[in-house]
């Protein structure tokens, strides 16, 4: 296991991993070949990461309380102004008024050319007093692509809504406003953790033992009540029963899942339709190739995690980009079998966020989810290095259960992404000066480690309003 790269995904219709474990030496060869190819967007990302760290620090001097959206400003960012974007703004108006926010129509598609151009020339040029720290994206994914979100997220606290129906935007806005303004509405200061561990499956073994187990231990040491469904207990029925609750007690402040995410292979229209319904759904312990999946269709109409925050570690859990951030480096055909026609948000978080009495926010992963964001696989035997990689996860969980906004709680993930982007820029420069470095096995291992960690970390995004928080009594 220590010499293989693992991914948390499973194929629909078969009990097979989304991507077979990859040997380090094979992957190292792919990385070296990729480094010799031109990567303008990679260089742009690295440069943007460096500039964004400097820009973001300005907030910390001028707005000491980043956890307060009224103090640090809130904005809704929409595609260029047209009938559709105006209708979305109108549907979200209750939330805009509640946040005392502003509506920004981008003068041109943020996805044109390099997304960082819009960020550098529009967002960063706003006066410090006017520039919003909390930014919620809404509307067409083609106009505001995923890459724009994780680049802007370095400087701001960013969330996203992208529904198929206009009415769902309004349902979400009213849900947030009502829950935050009604005196009796609250969640319990407790957490529910869910972690599968399939026989012979290194990915779920690692994510349970080295992600959820330490997080549960951390919370229990702080005397925060935690329910933990792990291994054999992590079935679909058990999860649904816990999430439905008894209809009387408030929902838990945090629901945290670590499992495989479902991948739907195929390139025909039937596969694409199934992909929109099921890709990213949570593979439970009792998955048999068809049943045992927590997906949008099993979410009830009755109150379901009303006011909660959901954090999901799974392949495609938040959505799937048309262009994988990994294929052009790794060149594994498995990464193409689940590729959609266009970018899309997973059906499960869309269903949860559109539910009038459902969660307020969902944090999940785009593209395949690897172990690198929380672990150094080469050090698994000695357990060294796990603590530092778990830092963003510990901070997010701890902050959320202290009442932080979801945008602020995810801040550390974006800082790690920016820092590693800068490191990669230095590594690439060194390699271009001295190509013989690629023959050094320790050097290539370090490169793989930094590159995988950077890409794995960047793909955590927030769905929903980044200014929401768990309202606890």
Residue pairs with C-beta under 8 A, 6 or more apart in sequence:
1 21
1 202
1 206
1 377
1 380
2 377
2 378
2 379
2 380
2 381
3 23
3 24
3 378
4 21
4 22
4 23
4 24
4 202
4 377
5 21
5 22
5 23
5 24
5 27
5 370
5 371
5 372
5 377
5 448
5 452
6 21
6 202
6 203
6 206
6 370
6 371
6 377
7 17
7 18
7 19
7 203
7 315
7 368
7 369
7 370
7 371
8 203
8 204
8 207
8 258
8 259
8 260
8 261
8 313
8 314
8 315
8 368
8 369
8 370
8 371
9 17
9 18
9 19
9 260
9 261
9 262
9 263
9 314
9 315
9 316
9 368
9 369
10 16
10 17
10 18
10 260
10 261
10 262
10 263
10 283
10 287
10 315
11 17
11 18
11 262
11 263
11 265
12 262
12 263
12 264
12 265
12 274
12 278
12 279
12 289
13 265
13 289
13 290
14 289
15 287
15 288
15 289
17 201
17 203
17 260
18 260
18 261
18 263
18 315
18 334
18 338
18 368
19 332
19 334
19 335
19 368
20 334
21 202
22 330
22 332
24 378
24 445
24 448
27 330
27 448
28 441
28 444
28 445
28 447
28 448
30 329
30 330
30 331
31 329
31 444
31 447
31 448
31 451
32 438
32 444
34 328
34 329
35 428
35 431
35 438
39 428
41 114
42 424
42 428
43 425
43 428
44 114
44 116
45 116
45 151
45 421
46 421
46 422
46 424
46 425
46 428
47 116
47 425
48 116
48 119
48 120
48 151
48 154
48 421
49 154
49 417
49 418
49 419
49 421
49 422
50 418
50 421
50 422
50 425
51 120
51 124
52 119
52 151
52 154
52 155
52 418
53 154
53 415
53 418
53 419
53 422
55 124
55 155
56 154
56 155
56 156
58 128
59 66
59 72
59 133
60 66
62 128
63 71
63 72
63 133
65 71
65 72
66 72
66 133
66 157
66 408
66 411
67 404
67 405
67 408
69 99
69 133
69 134
69 405
69 467
70 99
70 100
72 132
72 133
72 134
73 101
73 102
73 130
73 131
73 132
73 133
73 134
74 99
74 100
74 101
74 102
74 132
74 133
74 134
74 135
74 136
74 467
75 101
75 102
75 103
75 104
75 132
75 134
75 135
75 136
76 89
76 92
76 95
76 96
76 101
76 102
76 103
76 104
76 135
76 136
76 138
77 104
77 106
77 110
77 135
77 136
77 137
77 138
77 144
78 85
78 88
78 89
78 103
78 104
78 105
78 106
78 137
78 138
78 139
79 85
79 105
79 106
79 109
79 110
79 139
79 140
79 143
79 144
80 105
80 106
80 107
80 108
80 109
80 143
81 105
84 139
84 140
85 105
85 139
87 166
88 138
88 139
88 166
88 169
89 96
89 103
91 166
91 167
91 169
91 170
91 173
92 138
92 161
92 169
92 170
92 172
92 173
93 173
94 170
94 173
94 174
94 177
95 101
95 172
95 173
95 176
95 177
95 465
96 102
96 103
96 173
98 176
98 177
98 180
98 181
99 134
99 465
99 467
101 132
101 134
102 132
106 118
106 122
106 143
106 144
107 122
108 118
109 143
109 144
110 118
110 119
110 143
110 144
110 145
110 148
111 142
111 143
111 144
111 145
111 147
111 148
112 118
115 145
115 147
115 148
115 151
115 152
116 151
118 148
119 148
119 151
119 152
119 155
123 131
123 135
123 152
123 155
123 156
124 131
124 155
132 156
133 156
133 157
133 407
134 156
134 157
134 159
134 405
134 407
134 465
134 466
134 467
135 152
135 156
135 157
135 158
135 159
135 466
136 158
136 159
136 160
136 161
136 464
136 465
136 466
136 467
137 144
137 148
137 149
137 158
137 159
137 160
137 161
137 162
138 160
138 161
138 162
138 169
139 162
140 162
141 162
141 342
141 343
141 344
141 345
142 342
142 343
144 160
145 321
145 343
146 319
146 321
146 343
146 366
146 461
147 321
149 158
149 160
149 461
150 414
150 417
150 458
150 459
150 461
152 158
153 410
153 414
153 461
154 414
154 415
154 417
154 418
156 407
157 405
157 407
157 408
157 410
157 411
157 462
157 466
157 467
158 407
158 461
158 462
158 466
159 361
159 406
159 407
159 462
159 463
159 464
159 465
159 466
159 467
160 345
160 461
160 462
160 463
160 464
161 169
161 172
161 353
161 463
161 464
161 465
162 345
162 350
163 169
163 172
163 350
163 353
163 354
164 350
165 354
168 350
168 353
168 354
171 354
171 355
171 356
172 353
172 354
172 464
174 356
175 355
175 356
175 357
175 358
175 360
176 360
176 465
176 468
178 185
179 185
179 306
179 307
179 360
179 471
180 468
180 471
185 306
185 307
185 471
186 250
186 307
186 471
186 472
186 473
187 250
187 251
187 252
187 253
187 306
187 307
187 308
187 470
187 471
187 472
188 225
188 249
188 250
188 251
188 252
188 253
188 472
189 224
189 225
189 253
189 401
189 470
189 472
189 473
190 224
190 225
190 226
190 227
190 252
190 253
190 254
191 219
191 224
191 225
191 226
191 227
191 252
191 253
191 254
191 255
191 256
191 397
191 401
192 226
192 227
192 228
192 229
192 242
192 243
192 252
192 254
192 255
192 256
193 212
193 215
193 216
193 226
193 227
193 228
193 229
193 230
193 256
193 257
193 258
194 229
194 230
194 234
194 239
194 255
194 256
194 257
194 258
194 259
194 282
195 204
195 207
195 208
195 211
195 212
195 213
195 228
195 229
195 230
195 231
195 234
195 257
195 258
195 259
196 204
196 208
196 230
196 231
196 234
196 258
196 259
196 260
196 283
196 284
196 285
197 204
197 205
197 208
197 230
197 231
197 234
197 285
198 204
198 260
198 285
203 260
203 371
204 258
204 259
204 260
206 371
206 375
206 377
206 380
207 258
207 259
207 313
207 371
207 374
208 230
208 231
208 258
210 374
210 375
210 380
210 383
210 386
210 390
211 258
211 313
211 374
211 375
211 390
211 393
212 228
212 230
212 256
212 258
213 230
214 386
214 390
214 394
215 256
215 390
215 393
215 394
215 397
216 226
216 228
218 394
218 397
218 398
219 226
219 397
219 401
220 226
222 398
224 401
227 242
227 252
229 235
229 238
229 239
229 242
231 285
232 285
233 285
234 259
234 284
234 285
235 284
235 285
235 286
235 292
236 284
236 286
236 287
236 291
236 292
236 293
236 294
236 298
237 286
239 282
239 284
239 294
240 294
240 298
243 255
243 304
243 305
244 300
244 302
244 304
245 251
245 303
247 302
247 303
250 306
250 307
251 303
251 305
251 306
251 307
251 308
252 305
252 308
253 308
253 309
253 400
253 401
253 470
253 472
254 308
254 309
254 310
254 311
254 397
254 400
254 401
254 470
255 305
255 308
255 309
255 310
255 311
255 359
256 310
256 311
256 312
256 313
256 397
257 282
257 310
257 311
257 312
257 313
257 314
258 313
258 314
259 282
259 283
259 284
259 313
259 314
260 282
260 283
260 287
260 314
260 315
261 279
261 280
261 281
261 282
261 283
261 312
261 314
261 315
261 316
261 317
261 365
261 369
262 278
262 279
262 280
262 281
262 282
262 283
262 293
262 295
262 315
262 316
263 279
263 315
263 316
263 337
263 338
264 271
264 274
264 275
264 278
264 279
264 338
265 271
265 337
265 338
266 272
266 274
266 275
266 337
267 337
272 340
272 341
275 320
275 338
275 340
276 340
276 344
276 347
277 295
277 296
277 297
277 347
278 293
278 295
278 347
279 316
279 320
279 338
279 340
279 346
279 347
280 314
280 315
280 316
280 317
280 318
280 319
280 320
280 346
280 347
280 348
280 364
281 293
281 294
281 295
281 296
281 346
281 347
281 348
282 293
282 294
282 295
282 312
282 314
282 317
282 348
283 292
283 293
283 314
284 292
284 293
284 294
285 292
286 292
287 293
294 348
295 347
295 348
296 347
296 348
296 350
296 351
296 352
299 348
299 351
299 352
299 355
299 358
302 357
303 357
303 358
304 352
304 355
304 357
304 358
305 352
305 358
305 359
306 357
306 358
306 359
307 359
307 360
307 470
307 471
308 359
308 360
308 470
309 359
309 360
309 361
309 362
309 363
309 400
309 406
309 468
309 469
309 470
310 349
310 352
310 359
310 361
310 362
310 363
310 364
311 362
311 363
311 364
311 396
311 397
311 400
312 318
312 349
312 362
312 363
312 364
312 365
313 364
313 365
313 369
314 364
314 365
314 369
315 365
315 367
315 368
315 369
316 338
316 346
316 365
316 366
316 367
316 368
316 369
317 346
317 348
317 349
317 364
317 365
317 369
318 345
318 346
318 349
318 362
318 363
318 364
318 365
318 366
318 459
318 460
318 461
318 463
319 343
319 344
319 345
319 346
319 349
319 364
319 366
319 461
320 338
320 339
320 340
320 343
320 344
320 346
320 366
320 367
321 343
321 366
321 367
322 339
322 340
322 341
322 342
322 343
323 339
324 335
324 336
324 339
324 367
324 368
325 367
325 455
325 458
325 459
326 332
326 335
326 367
326 368
326 455
327 335
327 336
329 451
335 368
345 463
346 364
349 362
349 364
349 463
350 463
351 358
352 358
352 359
352 362
353 359
353 361
353 362
353 463
353 464
359 464
360 406
360 464
360 465
360 468
360 470
361 406
361 462
361 463
361 464
361 465
361 466
361 468
362 462
362 463
362 464
363 396
363 406
363 410
363 460
363 461
363 462
363 463
364 460
364 461
364 463
365 459
365 460
365 461
366 459
366 461
367 459
369 456
369 459
370 452
370 456
371 377
372 389
372 449
372 452
372 453
372 456
372 457
373 389
373 392
373 413
373 453
373 456
373 457
373 460
374 386
374 389
374 390
374 393
375 385
375 386
375 389
375 390
376 384
376 385
376 386
376 389
376 449
378 445
378 449
379 385
379 386
389 453
391 412
392 410
392 412
392 413
392 416
392 457
395 409
395 411
395 412
396 409
396 410
396 412
396 413
399 408
399 409
400 406
400 409
400 469
400 470
401 470
401 472
403 469
403 470
403 471
403 472
404 469
405 466
405 467
405 468
405 469
406 462
406 464
406 466
406 467
406 468
406 469
407 462
407 466
407 467
410 460
410 462
413 457
413 460
416 453
416 454
416 457
417 454
417 457
417 458
420 450
420 453
420 454
420 457
421 454
423 450
423 454
424 450
424 451
424 454
427 447
427 450
430 437
431 437
431 438
437 443
438 444
